[in-house]
Structures are given as C-alpha cells and as structure tokens.
C-alpha cells in the first residue's frame, strides 16, 4: 500500500475539478481586506498540495510560499507554476516544525489539512509554528471538517470517482471512540488495454470545535470570525466545514 498522496497526487486535480478555486482565492483576499491591520504581501500556503490555491494567489501579485510534506504533490505544483511562468517558493516541510526564515504577513491552510494531524499536541504544535512564522497582527485562515461531516457524510460510506484515465474507490471507516477516520483509496489506472491497481491509506481525526478554539488561542491567536463557508455564512448544525479567521497577537 502506498504512502499518503503518492498515487492521489497524479489524479488529485481531476477529482477536485468541481472546486471553485477562484472563489476560495476571493474569500482569502476578503479576509485580508476585512481583518488585516496592514497590507498583505507575503503569504504562506500551508498544505498547498498541487498549488490550486497557491497559483491563483501568486497570480494576484502576492509573494507566496507553498508548504507541503508530500514531495509528489509539490512536484505537480512546481510544474504548474513553471508552465504558468509564475514565481512561487515551494518548501517541503512539516507544518508542525517548519521555519520560513522570514515573517509572512498571512497564512492560509485549506481543505481540512488540519484534520490530518492525529493528535491534539500536533495541532497545537502546528498553530504555534504558524504563529512564529507570521507577523504580529498577521491573519491566519484555515478550515476543518466538522464532527457532523465525519458522522453523517463520511461515516462508513464509500464513494467512486471515474474519468478516462482512472477509476478510484474511496472507502471510509469512522471510529467515534477514537475520532479517527480511515480512508482506503484504490486506484485502477489505465495502462493501454489493461488497468494497474494501486492502493493508498490515509487517516484524519475529527476534532470538536472547542478543542480547535483552545489550540488556536493557546498558540497566541485571537479568533476574529468563524464561518460555515467561504461566503462568511454562519455555522450550522449540518455544516460540513468550519472556517476560522484568526489574528496573531
């Protein structure tokens, strides 16, 4: 079984093609406009993946650093940046221990990357490192998947994605006692007239919102806003994401 994202990196964009990345980019810019006490120029994109948020931000003129642990995902992102002739700094590092070497004006972390941290101490460490790598007053925006999503959407369900090159099955197993959700991804990759099978295993942890709030504040951030979507709508009981907009104090 392959390591996390080694196979998915090849098809991640195809399976995420319905995401409106420009809308996410606009959301982050609106967060900066509303809440940053100074102009935002330098941004670090935590868990940048294949660069689908990183590139639009860079194309808007921001000085962007994309950070991710997956070399495979970063390779895809770097190729996109090269093809688009966009200058982006990519850093292969762990969000719990990274050092940019400078202070960014803002940090963003998209698509429930925080949920991949399986211990509360890991979340606390990541928030602390992010705080240490952005300016005082800097804005940090991130989202998590909600307990409702794990219990009612992912749960023990299975999903299938298919295009001309690959068929992927995604099976979930959620343990409410441990709050761990296991993902078993199976890829059937077209290879001429045959298909090659590859398997991948991932895990996420479901966090109570109060746990995240405590970790955010403990790392030195003030929570300015919580929303249920990128339109700043309020949280709801059936919401699948919670967005936190925070300021380093």
C-alpha positions, 0 to 999 in steps of 0.5 A: 500500500502506498504512502499518503498522496503518492498515487492521489497526487497524479489524479488529485486535480481531476477529482477536485475539478468541481472546486471553485478555486477562484472563489476560495482565492476571493474569500482569502483576499476578503479576509485580508481586506476585512481583518488585516491591520496592514497590507498583505504581501507575503503569504504562506500556503500551508498544505498547498498540495498541487498549488490550486490555491497557491497559483491563483494567489501568486497570480494576484501579485502576492509573494507566496510560499507553498508548504507541503510534506508530500514531495509528489504533490509539490512536484505537480505544483512546481510544474504548474507554476513553471508552465504558468511562468509564475514565481512561487517558493515551494518548501517541503516541510512539516507544518508542525516544525517548519521555519520560513526564515522570514515573517509572512504577513498571512497564512492560509491552510485549506481543505481540512489539512488540519484534520490530518494531524492525529493528535491534539499536541500536533495541532497545537504544535502546528498553530504555534509554528504558524504563529512564529512564522507570521507577523504580529497582527498577521491573519491566519485562515484555515478550515476543518471538517466538522464532527457532523461531516465525519458522522453523517457524510463520511461515516462508513460510506464509500464513494467512486470517482471515474474519468478516462484515465482512472477509476478510484474507490474511496472507502471510509471507516469512522471510529467515534471512540477514537475520532479517527477516520480511515480512508482506503483509496484504490486506484485502477489506472489505465495502462493501454488495454489493461488497468494497474491497481494501486492502493493508498491509506490515509487517516484524519481525526475529527476534532470538536470545535472547542478543542480547535478554539483552545489550540488556536488561542493557546498558540497566541491567536485571537479568533476574529470570525468563524464561518460555515463557508467561504461566503462568511455564512454562519455555522450550522448544525449540518455544516460540513466545514468550519472556517476560522479567521484568526489574528496573531497577537 
